[in-house]
Amino acid sequence: MRLGPLRHPWFAAFTGSIGLGGIGDEVARLALPILILDLTHSIAAAATLRVVQAVPYILFGGIAGVLIDRADKRKLLIGCDLLSVALTLAIPLSVAAGVFSLSLLYVIGFLLGTVEVAWGVTTDFSVVPALVEPDELTSGNAAYFGVDRAARVVGPTIGGLAMAAFGTANAMYIASLAFVPTLVVFFLMPPIYETGREAGAPLTARVIANELAEGFSFVWRSQILRWLLVLMFIANLGGQGIQTVLLYVLREENHLDELTIGLALSAAGAVTIISSFAAPRLAQGRPLGQTLLGSVAAAGAVLALTALARDWRLVVAGFAARETTWTSFIIYAFVPRQREVPARIRGRANGAFRTIVLISNSASPAFLSTVVLVAGSSLAFAVAGLLALVAVVVTYFTPLRRYNLNEPPADERPGLAAK
């Protein structure tokens, strides 16, 4: 008998499809940077791909949120998956046709990132809250992330084997399968996640501007969301580029082959499963805000210690420990963004939130790669850890630390959390 949020059949189906898709996604996350490093041997070129994939959130995140609030979410998600399959297949097909180039890869990466803007905001903040009960959000997010992390344990190993057997570019055929499981689920799923959809006024430039402003204004007026945004912005400036640094250390500094790198990343991912399923228990008995800050502080301390490692195995272990604590943080950080935002503006508010956070995410790979080029990879780990600790210090004496999960969500309070 299934207990908790997985007792809801469509949540279980959706979570399972995300898990299957995570395997293919990890193949791409391993193959693309290695493809670039093999072509250029440049960490700056690999970091540029991460930036290119994140820039669409900055450019389109807010507008996408406005459209998501009005869209038929089922059709939107089906369209996103179909586009993602086509774009991913374009990489190995362009290699086979002899037209592949680094510039083409950046263009495809930008387009995939654009599709992910709509897909990610819709699934995380509209689909998941609609498929579980309001008091199951923490456990629902934990199950969602736990299954995803379990899939990502085997993904790098499969990617390493595929690259060794078929070549780096051809491994992207497997990555294209990442979007098929959710595509099937969204085709079959009834439109039970349309809660809060509003037709609104006809879309004009003025209407879009007003609704964009409403999303950013809501985030700013909510003390909890505002300080959560500050926490994530500072911490992500160091943390989001750390995998690019890790791949550079393994491939360029230690000259490891694809399979070894894949196995190392799989081992690192294995421990994150523990944090995914332990997160709800760790949050019990204290305000959720304290747990949020504690998770970021732990991630920062681990990265700072990783700077002292001289063996690549210790570097991987430090990365694994950081990912474990950060996974817990992400599970907790979803809850205020799901609870504090009324369903009718969930797309535009979370689109606005992500737009600002992704500015930091986009800068992180370039920032850390610059640190590597100037002062070495060890200092890059130290800087990333220091930024996480600074984020905790800056937000410690704010209402975020006292945020209590047991408080009623914004829909049940006057003023819609505008404090």
N, C-alpha and C positions, 0 to 999 in steps of 0.2 A: 504494500500500500504506500503510495507516494504522499509525503507530508509537505506542509509549507506551501510556498507559491507554486511548486511544480505539480500540485494537484489540479491546477487550472490547465486543461488540455491544450489550449492554444498558446499559453505561455510556455508550456513544456515543449511544444512543437517548434515555436520560435527560438527558444534557447538552444534546442538541439541543432537547428539549422545554422545558428550562429557558430556553434562549436565546429561543425563540419566545415563551414566556410573559413574559420580561423586557420585551418591547416593550409589551405591554398594561399591565404593572405600572408602567412609567415614565409611561404616559399618566395613570394614576391619581395617581401621585406628583406630577405637574405640575398636573393638573386640580383636585384637591381643595383644596390650599392657595390656588390662585387663585380658586376658587369662594368660599372663605371671605373672602379679601381683598376681592373684589368686593362681597360682602355687607356687610362690617364695616369694611374698611380698617384692620384692627387686627392687628398682629403677634402680640399676645397671643392672639387668637382662633385664628390659624393655628398658633401653638405649642401651644395646647391640644389640637388634633387629634393632633399628634405624641405628646403625653403620653397621651392617651386610647388611642391604638393600642399604646402600650408597656406600659401598666399591667397588662394581662392576664398578661404574663410574670412580673410581681412577684406577682400574686395566685395564678396557676395553674401557673407554670413547674415548680415542684417536684412538684406532684401529677400534672401531665401526664407528667413523666418516669417516675414510678412506673407509670402506666397504659401508657405506650409500651413499657416493658420486658416487659409481659405481653400486649400487643395483637397481633393479626394486622395487621402493618404495612401490608400491601397494602390491606386493607379500610379501615384508618384513613386512609390517604392518599387513597383514592378518596372517602371521606366528606368529608374536609377540602376537596377540590377542588369537590365538588358544593355544599357550603355557601358556599364563597367566590364561586362563580358567582352563586348566588341573592342573596347579600348585596350584591354589586357592582351587579347589575341593579336592586336596590331603589332606588338613588340616582336614576337617570334616570326610573324609573317613578314615583317619588314626586313628582318635578318635574312630569311629565306629568299626574299626577292632582291636582295643586294642593295636596298635603299636605306638601311638603318644608319643612324648617326646620333651623336650625343644630343644635338639640337632637337631631333625628332623625339628622343626619349624625354627630354624636358617638356616638350609640348604635350606628350601623352600624360606625363606625370601631372601637369597642370590641369588637364581635362579630367583626369581621375580624381584629383583633389576637389574640383568643382562639383562633380557628382557626389562625392562624399559629404560635402556641405549639407546638401538636402537630405541624404540618406541618414547621416549620423544624428542630426538634430531631430528628425522625425522618429527614428526608432528609440533613441535614448529617452526622449522627453514626452513623446506622445504614445508610442506603442506600449512600452513597458508599464507606465503608470495605468494604462487602460486595461491591462491583462491581469493585474493583481489587485488585491485589496489595498486601501490607503495605508493600513498599518503593517503591510508586508513589503514596503519599499526597500528597506535595508536588506532583508533576507532575499527579496526578489533580485535586487542588484547583485547580491553576493552569488546567487545561483547563476545568474546571467554571466557574470565575470568568471566564476569558477569553471563553468563548462568551457567558456572561451579560452581561459588560460590552460586548461587541460589539453585542448586541441593544439594550442600553440607550443606545447612541450614537444609534440612529435613533428610539428610543422618544419622547424629548421633541419631536423634530421632527414626528413623526406626531401626537403629542398637540397640538402647537401648530396644525398644519394642521386637525386635527379640530375643535378648539375654535373656530378662526376660521370654519370652514365650517358647523358644526352647532350650535355653542354649547357652553359648558363642561360643563354637565350631560350633554348627549347624547354627549359624548366618552367617557363612562363605559361606553357599550355596547361600545366597542372594548376598554376595560380588562377587561371581563368575559371576553373571549376569552383573557386571560392564563392562565387555569387549565385551558383545554381541552387543550392539548398534553400536559401531564403526566397529566391524567386519562386520556387515551387510552393512554399508555405504561403506567400502573399497571394498567389493565384487561388489557393484553396481557402484561405482564411476569410470568414465573413467580415463585413466592415464594422466590427465591434469596437474599433479604436478610433471612431470618428467623434468621440466626445469633445465638445468645445469648438467644433468646426463652425465658422461663421461666414456667411456670404459677404457681408459688409457692403460698403459703397463700391461702385465701379472703380476699377483700378485706374488712377491717373497719377501723374507725377506728384500732385499735391497730396493725394491719399497715401501713396507710398511713403512720402516724406513724413507725413503725420504719424503713420503707423510705425515707421522706423524710430521716430522720436519717442513714441510711446514705449517701445521695447527698451531703448537705452535709458529712458527716464525711470522706468520701473526698477531696473537693476540698480540705478544710482540711489533711488529713494528707499530701497530696502537695505537697511543697515547690514543684515546678514549677507545678502548677495554681494553688496559692495565690498565688504571686507574679505569675503571668500574670493572675490575676483582679485583683490590686491595680493592675497596670499598665493594664489595660483600664478599670477603674472610674474612675481619675483622668483618663485621657486622654479617655474617652467623655463625661465631664461637660462638656467643651468641644466635642468634635468632632461629636457626634451631632446637635446643634442647628444646625450651621453652614449646612445647606441652607435651613432656614427663614429664617435671616438673609439668605442670598443672594437668595432669592425676594423678600423684603421690599425689599432694595436695588434689585433690578431693577424690581419692579412699582410700589412706592410712592415710592421716592426718585428713580428715573429714568423712571418712567411708560412702560415699554416694553410693547409689545403681546405677545399670547400667542405669535405665531409667532417673534418675535425672541427671546423668552425660551426657547422650545423649541430654536431653533437654537443659542443660547448654551450651553445645557445639553448638547446633543448634541456640540458641539465640545469641551466640557470632558470628556465621557465618552470621547471618541475616544482620548485619550492614556492612559486607564487600561488600554486593551487591551494596550499595550506592557508595562506592569508585570505584567499577569496572566500573560503568556507568558514574560517574562524572569525572573520570581520564582524558579523552580527553579535557574536558572544563577547568579543573584546569591547564593543561599544556599550554593553549593558552596564547599568549602575553609575553612569556619569553623564554629564551633558555631552551631546555629540560634538559640540565645538571643541571641547578639550581633547577628544579623540582625534579630531581632524588635525589640530596643531601638533599633537604628539606624533602622529604618523609622519608629518613633514619633517619634524625635528629628527626623528630616527633616520629617515632617508638622507638628510643632510649629513648626519654624523657618519653614516656608513660610507658615503661618497668621499668625505674628507679622509677617512682611514684608508680607503682604496688608493689614494694618492701615494701611500707609503709602500704599496705592493711592487715587487720587482719581478715576480714570476707571473706569466700570463694566466696561470690557473687561479692565482689569488685575485687577479684583476676580474676574472669571470665570477669568482665567488663574491667579490664585493658588488659587482653589478647585480648578481642574483639577489643579494640581501637588500639592495636598494629597490629593486623591482618588487620584492615582497612587501616592503613597507609602503611603497607607492601604490600598489594595487589596492591595499586596504584604504588608503586615502581616497582614491578615485571612487570606490564604492560608497564611502561616506559622503563625498562631495556631490554626488548625484542627488542625494536626498533633499537638501535644501532647494535645489533647482527644480525638483519635481514637486515638492510640497508648497513652496513659497510662491509659485507662479500660478495664477488661475489658468484653467484649461484653455480659455478663449484666447489668451495671448502667449501661450507656452512657446509657440514657434518663434515669434518675434523677440521675446525676452531672452530666450536661450540662444537665439541667433546673435543677438547683441552681445550677450555674455561671451560666447565663443569667439566672436569677432575680435574682441579686445584681448582675450587669452591667447588667441592664435597669432597676434602680433609678437608676443613673447616667444611662442613656439617657433615661429618662422625665423626669428633672430637667433635662436639657441644654437642650431648646428653651425651657422656661420661664425657666431661668437666663439664657440668652443674650438672650432677648427682653427681660428686665428690664434687662440691661446696655444694650441698644439704647435702651430708653425713657429710661434715666437718663443715659447718657453717649454714645450714638451707636453706629452700626454699626461704625465703625473700631475702637473699643475692644473690641467684642464679638469681632472677629477676633483682636485682641491677647490677650485673656483666654483664648480657646480654644487659641491657640498656646502660651501660658505653661503651661497645665494639662498639655499633652502633654509638655513639657520637664520639668515637675515629676515626672510619672509615671516618666520615664526615670531621673531622679536618685534617686528613692525606691527603685527596683528594681535599680539598677545593681550594687550589691555583694551581690546575692542569688544563689542557685543558678540562677536563671533565665538569667542571663548566660552561664553555662557549659553550658547544656543542649545536648546533642549528639544530633543526629538519628540517629547511628549506634548509640546505645545500644539494647539490646533493649527492646521494648514491655513494658508492665506484665504482660501475660499470660505472658511468658516469664521473669519475674523473681520471686524469692520476695518475699513481703510486699506484692504488688500496689501497688508504688510508694508505700507508706506509710512515709515517712522521718521 
